[in-house]
Amino acid sequence: MRMTAPHPQTPVIFVLEDEPDIARLICASLTEYGFRCEHLRTGREFLARAHSASPDLCIVDLGLPDMDGMQVVRELQDGTPCAVLILTGRNELTDRVLGLELGADDYIVKPFEPRELVARVRSILRRYQRAAIPEAVSERSSARFAGWVFDSSRHALTAPDGRELSLSAAEAGLLATLLRRPNKILSREQLLGERDVDPFDRSIDVRISRLRRKLDDDPQNPRLIKTVYGAGYLFSSQVEWV
């Protein structure tokens, strides 16, 4: 298959993988479709590079020689929030849930099909591209609601009492989608930005749960992000973009 030369504005993907053969397969698959890849082998090296270079997406293995991949995801989201795809041999449900809780956008178990990996990467990047383009709010990037202020350009959330909380890239993208369509029911497909969502996919529910905790929204009786059973979620507040 003909190789596609990367364009300077092509998304940059960092690959954290300590197995050289697997890393070569990942990078070759993505480069073939026009992405730019950079391979790193240790968690510390990866975090230092990611913090200085701000990649568009990171592919993270969990089994690393110097630290656990979950810690890498946690530190990555705390320091330089970006899109994250976990690619690992660990297939336990607890690992999947924890990865999503920490801010990962997707979770793939090895062995993997290269074409599926490319499709998942494209899907994640499409979500972020849509979230980065304000809809019907011109160039305004800050939203006010129920005493809170959300700055989409910094992934920052300011509470009514002045506390500032940082959001992961996944959380910021999801909140931006909800805030642009307040008081409307949004399906999982709309929130994920995909047409077909596995009915057993609980990634959106996990992210909604994280947002509720940061917004001090009681999960038993939420006043901001309401669950509409069988339909999706609704953001129940007036929103002003400024």
C-alpha positions as CSV (number, residue, x, y, z in Angstrom):
1,M,0.0,0.0,0.0
2,R,1.3,3.4,-0.9
3,M,2.7,5.4,2.0
4,T,1.3,8.9,2.6
5,A,3.7,11.6,3.3
6,P,2.9,13.4,6.6
7,H,1.7,17.0,6.4
8,P,3.1,19.5,8.9
9,Q,-0.3,19.9,10.4
10,T,-1.0,16.2,10.6
11,P,-1.8,15.1,14.2
12,V,1.2,14.0,16.2
13,I,0.9,10.7,18.0
14,F,3.2,9.6,20.8
15,V,3.5,5.8,21.2
16,L,4.6,4.5,24.6
17,E,5.6,0.8,24.1
18,D,8.6,-1.1,25.4
19,E,8.3,-4.0,22.9
20,P,10.2,-2.9,19.8
21,D,8.3,-5.2,17.4
22,I,4.9,-4.0,18.6
23,A,6.0,-0.4,18.5
24,R,7.2,-0.8,14.9
25,L,3.8,-2.3,14.0
26,I,1.9,0.6,15.6
27,C,4.0,3.3,14.1
28,A,4.1,1.7,10.6
29,S,0.3,1.3,10.7
30,L,-0.3,4.9,11.6
31,T,2.4,6.4,9.4
32,E,0.8,4.5,6.4
33,Y,-2.3,6.5,6.9
34,G,-0.5,9.9,7.2
35,F,0.0,10.3,10.9
36,R,3.2,11.4,12.5
37,C,4.5,9.1,15.2
38,E,7.2,9.3,17.9
39,H,8.1,6.2,19.8
40,L,9.2,6.2,23.5
41,R,10.0,3.2,25.6
42,T,9.8,4.3,29.3
43,G,7.1,6.1,31.2
44,R,9.5,8.8,32.5
45,E,10.9,9.5,29.1
46,F,7.4,9.6,27.7
47,L,6.1,12.0,30.3
48,A,9.0,14.4,29.9
49,R,8.6,14.5,26.1
50,A,4.8,14.8,26.2
51,H,5.0,17.7,28.6
52,S,7.4,19.6,26.4
53,A,5.9,18.7,23.0
54,S,2.1,18.5,23.6
55,P,1.1,15.6,21.3
56,D,-2.4,15.4,19.8
57,L,-2.9,11.8,21.0
58,C,-0.9,9.3,23.1
59,I,-1.0,5.6,22.8
60,V,0.0,4.1,26.1
61,D,0.9,0.5,27.1
62,L,0.3,-0.4,30.7
63,G,3.1,-2.9,31.2
64,L,6.3,-0.8,31.3
65,P,9.8,-1.4,32.6
66,D,9.9,1.6,34.9
67,M,6.4,2.4,36.1
68,D,2.8,1.3,35.7
69,G,1.0,2.7,32.6
70,M,-2.0,3.8,34.7
71,Q,0.3,6.2,36.6
72,V,1.5,7.5,33.2
73,V,-2.1,8.2,32.2
74,R,-2.8,9.9,35.5
75,E,0.3,12.2,35.4
76,L,-0.2,12.9,31.7
77,Q,-3.8,14.2,32.3
78,D,-2.6,16.2,35.4
79,G,0.2,17.9,33.5
80,T,-0.6,18.0,29.8
81,P,-4.2,16.8,29.1
82,C,-4.5,15.3,25.7
83,A,-6.3,12.4,24.0
84,V,-5.2,9.0,25.3
85,L,-5.7,5.5,23.9
86,I,-4.6,2.6,26.1
87,L,-3.2,-0.3,24.1
88,T,-2.4,-3.2,26.5
89,G,-2.5,-6.9,27.1
90,R,-4.4,-6.4,30.3
91,N,-8.0,-7.4,29.7
92,E,-9.5,-7.1,33.2
93,L,-12.7,-5.1,33.6
94,T,-11.2,-3.2,36.5
95,D,-8.3,-2.1,34.3
96,R,-10.7,-0.9,31.6
97,V,-12.8,1.1,34.1
98,L,-9.8,2.6,35.9
99,G,-8.2,3.6,32.6
100,L,-11.4,5.5,31.6
101,E,-11.7,6.9,35.1
102,L,-8.2,8.4,34.7
103,G,-9.1,10.1,31.5
104,A,-8.3,7.7,28.7
105,D,-10.6,8.0,25.6
106,D,-10.4,4.4,24.5
107,Y,-9.0,1.0,25.6
108,I,-7.8,-1.7,23.2
109,V,-6.5,-5.2,24.2
110,K,-3.6,-6.9,22.5
111,P,-3.4,-8.6,20.1
112,F,-5.0,-5.9,17.9
113,E,-5.9,-5.4,14.3
114,P,-3.9,-2.5,12.9
115,R,-6.9,-1.2,10.8
116,E,-9.0,-1.1,13.9
117,L,-6.3,0.8,15.8
118,V,-6.2,3.4,13.0
119,A,-10.0,3.7,13.0
120,R,-10.1,4.2,16.8
121,V,-7.4,6.9,16.5
122,R,-9.3,8.7,13.8
123,S,-12.5,8.5,15.8
124,I,-10.9,10.0,18.9
125,L,-9.3,12.8,17.0
126,R,-12.6,13.6,15.3
127,R,-14.2,14.1,18.7
128,Y,-11.5,16.5,19.7
129,Q,-11.7,18.4,16.5
130,R,-15.4,18.9,16.8
131,A,-15.1,19.9,20.5
132,A,-12.5,22.5,19.6
133,I,-14.8,24.2,17.1
134,P,-17.4,26.3,19.0
135,E,-20.9,25.8,17.5
136,A,-23.1,28.9,17.4
137,V,-20.9,30.7,19.9
138,S,-18.5,32.3,17.5
139,E,-15.0,32.5,18.9
140,R,-16.1,32.5,22.5
141,S,-14.4,29.9,24.6
142,S,-15.7,30.4,28.1
143,A,-19.1,29.3,29.4
144,R,-20.9,30.4,32.6
145,F,-23.6,28.2,34.2
146,A,-25.0,27.8,37.7
147,G,-22.1,29.9,39.2
148,W,-19.5,27.9,37.4
149,V,-17.1,29.0,34.7
150,F,-15.6,26.7,32.1
151,D,-12.7,27.8,30.0
152,S,-12.5,25.4,27.0
153,S,-9.1,26.9,25.8
154,R,-7.4,25.8,29.1
155,H,-9.6,22.8,30.1
156,A,-10.2,24.7,33.3
157,L,-13.3,24.8,35.5
158,T,-13.8,27.4,38.2
159,A,-16.2,26.7,41.0
160,P,-18.7,29.2,42.5
161,D,-16.3,29.6,45.5
162,G,-13.3,30.4,43.3
163,R,-11.6,27.0,43.3
164,E,-10.1,26.1,40.0
165,L,-10.2,22.5,38.8
166,S,-8.3,21.0,35.8
167,L,-10.1,18.7,33.4
168,S,-8.7,16.0,31.3
169,A,-9.0,16.5,27.5
170,A,-11.8,13.8,27.4
171,E,-13.7,15.6,30.3
172,A,-13.3,19.0,28.7
173,G,-14.5,17.7,25.3
174,L,-17.6,16.1,26.9
175,L,-18.5,19.1,29.0
176,A,-18.1,21.4,26.0
177,T,-20.5,19.2,24.0
178,L,-23.1,19.3,26.8
179,L,-22.7,23.1,27.3
180,R,-23.3,23.8,23.6
181,R,-26.6,22.0,23.7
182,P,-28.1,22.8,27.1
183,N,-31.5,21.5,28.1
184,K,-31.5,19.0,25.2
185,I,-31.2,15.2,25.4
186,L,-28.0,14.0,23.9
187,S,-27.5,10.3,23.1
188,R,-24.3,8.4,23.7
189,E,-23.7,8.5,20.0
190,Q,-23.9,12.3,20.0
191,L,-21.7,12.6,23.1
192,L,-19.1,10.2,21.6
193,G,-19.3,11.7,18.1
194,E,-19.9,8.3,16.6
195,R,-22.8,6.8,14.7
196,D,-22.5,3.3,16.1
197,V,-21.8,2.7,19.8
198,D,-21.7,-0.7,21.4
199,P,-24.7,-1.0,23.7
200,F,-22.3,-2.4,26.4
201,D,-19.9,0.5,26.0
202,R,-19.9,2.4,29.4
203,S,-17.2,4.9,28.6
204,I,-19.6,7.8,28.5
205,D,-21.2,6.8,31.8
206,V,-17.7,6.7,33.4
207,R,-16.9,10.2,32.0
208,I,-20.3,11.6,33.1
209,S,-19.6,10.2,36.6
210,R,-16.2,12.0,36.7
211,L,-17.8,15.3,35.5
212,R,-20.5,15.1,38.2
213,R,-17.9,14.6,40.9
214,K,-16.0,17.7,39.8
215,L,-19.2,19.7,39.5
216,D,-20.3,18.6,43.0
217,D,-23.4,17.1,41.2
218,D,-25.0,14.4,43.5
219,P,-25.0,11.2,41.4
220,Q,-28.2,10.1,43.2
221,N,-30.0,13.3,42.5
222,P,-28.1,15.3,39.9
223,R,-29.2,18.8,39.2
224,L,-26.9,19.6,36.3
225,I,-26.2,16.5,34.3
226,K,-29.4,14.5,34.3
227,T,-29.8,10.9,33.1
228,V,-32.7,10.4,30.7
229,Y,-33.1,6.6,30.8
230,G,-33.1,4.9,27.5
231,A,-32.2,8.2,25.7
232,G,-29.0,9.7,27.0
233,Y,-28.1,12.7,29.1
234,L,-29.3,16.3,29.5
235,F,-27.5,19.3,30.8
236,S,-30.1,21.1,32.9
237,S,-28.9,24.7,33.2
238,Q,-28.9,28.0,31.4
239,V,-25.5,28.5,29.7
240,E,-23.9,31.8,28.6
241,W,-20.9,31.7,26.3
242,V,-18.6,34.7,26.7
